Every structure is written in structure tokens, then in C-alpha cells.
Amino acid sequence: MKKTCIVTGGSSGIGLSIVKLFLANDYHVFNLDLTECDQGDFKYCDITNTEQVTQIVNNISEQFAIDVLVSNAGIHFSGTIENTSEAELDKVFDINVKGAYSVIKAVLPNMKANKDGAIILISSDQALIAKQNSFAYNLSKAALASMAKTTALDYAQFNIRANAVCPGTIETPLYHQAIENYCQKSGADIDEVHSEEAALQPLNRLGQPEEVAELVYFLASDKAKFITGSLQVIDGGYTAQ
């Protein structure tokens, strides 16, 4: 019998790589996203709409045992605390944090009933360290790390595991958009910025979405049955410096 996995934000970048890998391992994968995708069972979903998230997850729960949830949907935002408006802060938290809260809360009754489940939140190396000009984003990713730990402790009694994956600089559409935005504002040469970003990593390259997906898949597997409440860094050594 196929296992079932829900991925939020699975239509591009890290999320799409996760969807593809779980599909390749014979999972029934539901992709909750705003952007339509032909990979997995696509469900149009605004992750900031708690009612919509709950309804979609409930519909899935009526037919399937939910084995894995990957809370991946998120946005990037650059700015210091002074340069971040209240509306911008709310938007980052609505998507990055409240979206994770909504989907985790929605899957828990199903996982509790089955006394099994793996929840993986896609956080960031910024859950462990600070970066300049990243007030709201940094704050949101630290919140996800906290969410993984508290969920792990609260639901260990139901054999539900929760972990956070903390990627460093990964070459995704989100990364490319952030670099393009920076270059437009600063006038910097985009090729030079890409080279500088790679040079900042001890392994002297950017990470790839497929590498993050492999870590997520491991954490969802039986091989990781004793891993919960952890922050799993995948950053080419950046935070070890």
C-alpha cells in the first residue's frame, strides 16, 4: 500500500525536488501550492488561509493515512528592522510561520489516530545564525525551528516525529530572485554576486534542491525513526565557520 505525503509549496525549487523524490519512491504525494504543477496530486491552496488549508487536509484525511508532512511553502524578504513595515512583517509571518502552523495543526488528528507520522519543516541556516538585512526572514525561520522542537515533544507520545531541515544557500528560483532584486537595487554585477555567494561556502559551491530533498526523504523514512526535535543543517559548512 502506498504511503501518503503532503508537501506545501511543491511546485518549484526545493519543494518540487521533494515532490519528485517522494513520487519516485512510490508515495502518493499531494502538492499544496498556488502555482499549478503536473507533479503529484496538485491542490490549489493559499497557505495563509487556515480554513482552506484545513478543508483540503481534512478531505485528504478522509481517504488516506497521512504518513509525511513537509511544510515547505515560504517567501524571502530582505530588510533591516527599520526597513520592514508592519505589513511586510505580517506577510512573511502569515506565509512562513502561520502557514506551517495551519498545515501541521490540520494533519495532527490523522497522525494521532494512526499513531505514526513524520513532520519536516523547511527552515534555514538562519534558524542558527543571523544574517544582515534579513530581520523578518531570519525571525520566521527561527520560529519554524522552535515549532519543530515543541511539536516533537508534544506529540512523541503518538509516535509522531518533527524535525526542521535548515538549508544554507541553495540554488532555487527563490535564490535567483533574491540575487536579481539585490543587483537591481545595488547595481552590482549579477555574475560577480553569484561567484561571491559560492565562494562564501566552505565547499565553494551552492547547494542543490535535490540534495535537500534527499535529507528530507531520509528524515521521513524508517531509518530516522529515532530522530525527532532536531535541526538538520545542510549548508556546505557555512554555519560551522
N, C-alpha and C positions, 0 to 999 in steps of 0.2 A: 504493500500500500504506500502510495506517495506521501511524503511529508509535505507540510504547507509552510510557506514563508511569506510574510508581508514585508515589503520594503517601501518606505516613503521616499519620494524624490528619486525614483528609479529610472528616470528617462534620460539621464545624461551623467557624465562624469563618474565619480566613484559609485553612485547608486546604480547606474547602468551596468557597470562591471560586476557589481554584486548580483544583480538580477540574472545576468548571463551565466555566472558561475553556478548559482543555485539551480538554474534551469538545466545546465549541463550535468548536474548531479541528480537529476530526476526529481526535483522538487516541483510542486505546484506553487508558482510564485505570483503573488498579487502585487502590482505596482501602483501605488497611490501617488498621483502626480497631477499637475495642471497641464503638463505638456504630453500630448498623446505619444504613445510608443508601441511598436509592434512586438516588443519583447515582454513575455509574461502575460498575465491577465490584467490588462490595464483598467484602472478605476479612476475616473476623473475626480480629484479630491483637492479641496483647498484646506491645507493642513491647519490653517488658523481658524477654521470653522469647526468648533468642537462638536456641534450637533451632527454635521455632515460626516466627520471622522467616525463618530460613534455609530452612526447608522450603517456606514459601509462595513465597519469591523463586525458589527452585530450580524449583518447579512452573511458575511463570510463564516462567522462562528456557528450559524445555524446549519451549515453544511460540512464544515471541516474542523478538525482539531488544529489549532494554531501552534505549530512547533517552534517557529522562529519569528521574531520581530526584529527588523533592522530599521531603527529610526535614524534616517539619513538626511531628510529634507532640511535645507538651510540656505541662508544667504550670507554674503560677506559684506562688511561695511567698514570703511576707513574713516577715522576721525578721532581727535582727542576728545576729552570730556567737554571742553568748551565748544568744539565744532560739531557736537552731536546734539541735535534738537530732541525735545521730548518725543516728538512724533517719530523720529528716526529710531530712537531707543526702543519705543513701543513696537515698531515694525520688526526690528531684529529679534526682540524677545517673543513676539507673537509667533514668528516662524520658527526660530531656532529652539526656543525653550517651551513655550506653550504648546507648540505643535507636537513636541516629544511627549509632553505631559498628557495630552489628549489621546494619543495613539497607544501609549503604554497603559493608561487607565482603561482604555477600551478593550485591550486584549487580555488583561489580567483575569477576569472572570472565567474565560475559556481555559487559560493555562492552569488556573487554580482547580478547576473541575477535573482536568486531566492529570493534575499533579506532575506537570512537566512543562518545561519551556525555556527558551533561551532568548534573552533580550540583549541586543547590541546597539548601543548609541554611538553615532559617529560624532565624536568630539573633535579635539585638535591638540596639537602640541601646546597651544595657548591655554590649555587647562593646567599646564605645569609651569609655564613661564609667561612673562609679559613681553609684548612687542610694541614698539612705538606706533602711534597713530592707529590704535586698534582697540579703543576703550570699550565700545559696545559689543563688538565681536568677541573679544577676549572674555568679557564678562559672561556672555551667553554660553561660551564653550566650557568655562569653569563650572557653570550651573549644570551642564549636562554631565560632567564628571561626578558632581555631587549627587545627581539624580540616579546615576548608575550604582553608586555606593549605598544610598538609602534604600533603593528598590531591592538590591541584593540582600540586604539584611532583613527587610520586612517580609520578603517572600521566599526566603531559603526554606522555610518550613513546608512550602508547597513544591519543593524541588524545582523552583524557578530561579534561573541564574541571570544576572545582569552584569554586563561589563561595558566599558567605554573604550573604543578604539580612538587613538589620538594621533592622526596623521600630521606629518610636517608639511613641507611644500610639495604638493602633488600636482602633476601636470594635467589639469582638468579645464573644461570651459570656464569654470569659476575663476581659476588661477589666471587664465589668459585675459579674462575680462578685467580682473583687478589690475593686471600689468598695463593693459591698454588704457584704463582710466587714469592710472598714475602717470603714464607717459603723456597723455593729453593735457593733464594739469601742469606737469612739470617741464614738458618739452624734452625730456630725456629720450635717448635713442633706445628703441624697443629691443633691438638685438643685444645691445650692451646690458640692458637690465636683465634679460633672460640669462646671459652669461654670468652676471654678478650673482643672481639668485642661485644658480647651480654651484658657483664657487663657494657660497656660504655653507654648503652642506659638506660634512666631512667625507662623504662618499663621492663628492664632486659631481653630483647629478641630481635631478629632480626625481621624486618618486612617481610611480605609475599607478593609475587606478586599479589595475589588475592585481598589483601587489597588496593593496589594501583589502581588496575583495578576498584574497586568499587568507588573510588573517581573520577576517570576519567569518569566513566559512569554517575555519578551524575552531573558533570560539563557539560556533553554533553546533559543532559536532560532538559526538560522544567522547572524543579524545580530550575534550576540555571540560569534562564533567565535574572536575574539582576546582575549576576556575570561576570565581564569582566576586563581584565587588572590586574588580581590578581596573586599572588604567593601562591599556596596552599601547605603548608608543611605537610608531612606525615612521621614523623621521630621518633616516640616514645618518643618525648620530648627532643631530643638531642640538638636542637638549642635554646631551652628555658633555658638552663643552663647558 
